[in-house]
Amino acid sequence: MEKSKTVAAFLALFGGSIGAHKFYLRDFGGGIFYIFLLFTVVKAINFPITAMLGLFEAFRLFTMSQAEFDRKYNKATARRRQQRRGADPRNRNRRERDIVRERKRGQNQRIVKKQRTNPFIKSGNTKYKDYDLEGALEDFEKALEISPENYGLHFNMAAVYSLLEKKDNSYYHIEQALELGFKDTEKILTKDDFAFLRIQNDFDSFKDNGFKRIRGKAVEPPKDDLLQDDLLLSQLNKLKDLRSRGLLSQKEFVYEKEKLLKK
């Protein structure tokens, strides 16, 4: 039978000296203990210990929340309330969101763990900074086998391929980086390492398409022998246009122009 918090509190207040509230709450051991105290300790020292304990218990029961009381003394009621709460669509949606959040957190932790245990990322970045581009690419490829979802790795590979003037390879890794969650596209427009990409005739359409190549073109990493150089005149015009629009510094313009004229 379901117990009443109020009844239990009043029994503790007025019958606490004989443990009435304990018997009501089916705590028979506690009730017997109160009676033992009443007829032994209390009579021996002539002090109403059990009455004081009853007052304390009454205060505790009066101030206890109904949910806490049910959890302790009406377990069946607490279970029914929990089931009703679980059946509420709002709670179910909240629980589903929590599950999705936990899964994402677990995935992120696994990714971070892979990155921490991926020695090729650090060695590749070191070679990249030292301008050992071929060596950097070799390490980055090995790193991808361990951390294929690392968008920063794809972004660095795109920068290296741009420095090596391998346009399609660079486009491919930019696409992969964005697909995996890379957001800072402004770096593609300002980073010096992407200067070669920015002078290509199809770069504007690539950018306007959300930094994606037009569908229908191959999205797999292209082979080096499929890459083609643009016409010298169109590249020079593109350089001038980018410089006038402020997307290419004078230093970049001179550097890229000298490279084109040496071809």
Long-range contacts (C-beta under 8 A, 24 or more apart in sequence): 2-74, 2-76, 2-77, 3-69, 3-73, 3-74, 5-61, 5-64, 5-66, 5-69, 8-61, 8-69, 8-73, 9-58, 9-61, 9-62, 10-58, 12-54, 12-55, 12-57, 12-58, 12-61, 13-54, 13-55, 13-58, 15-54, 16-50, 16-51, 16-53, 16-54, 16-55, 16-57, 16-58, 17-48, 17-50, 17-51, 17-54, 18-50, 19-50, 19-54, 21-54, 21-57, 21-58, 21-61, 25-73, 26-73, 111-147, 111-149, 111-150, 114-146, 114-147, 114-150, 115-147, 115-150, 117-146, 118-143, 118-146, 118-147, 118-150, 120-146, 121-147, 121-150, 121-153, 124-153, 124-156, 125-156, 128-156, 128-159, 128-160, 133-160, 133-163, 133-164, 134-164, 136-160, 137-161, 137-164, 149-180, 150-180, 151-176, 151-177, 151-178, 151-180, 151-181, 151-182, 152-177, 152-182, 154-180, 154-182, 155-182, 155-187, 158-194, 159-191, 159-193, 159-194, 160-193, 162-193, 162-194, 162-195, 162-196, 162-197, 163-193, 163-196, 165-196, 166-224, 166-227, 167-196, 167-197, 167-200, 167-227, 168-218, 168-221, 168-222, 168-226, 168-227, 169-221, 169-222, 169-224, 169-227, 170-194, 170-196, 170-197, 171-197, 171-206, 171-213, 172-219, 172-220, 172-221, 172-222, 173-221, 174-211, 175-211, 175-212, 175-213, 175-219, 178-210, 178-211, 178-212, 185-211, 189-247, 192-252, 195-248, 195-252, 195-255, 195-256, 196-256, 198-242, 198-247, 198-248, 199-235, 199-238, 199-239, 199-242, 199-248, 199-256, 200-230, 200-238, 201-230, 201-234, 201-238, 229-263, 232-260, 232-261, 232-263, 235-260, 236-260
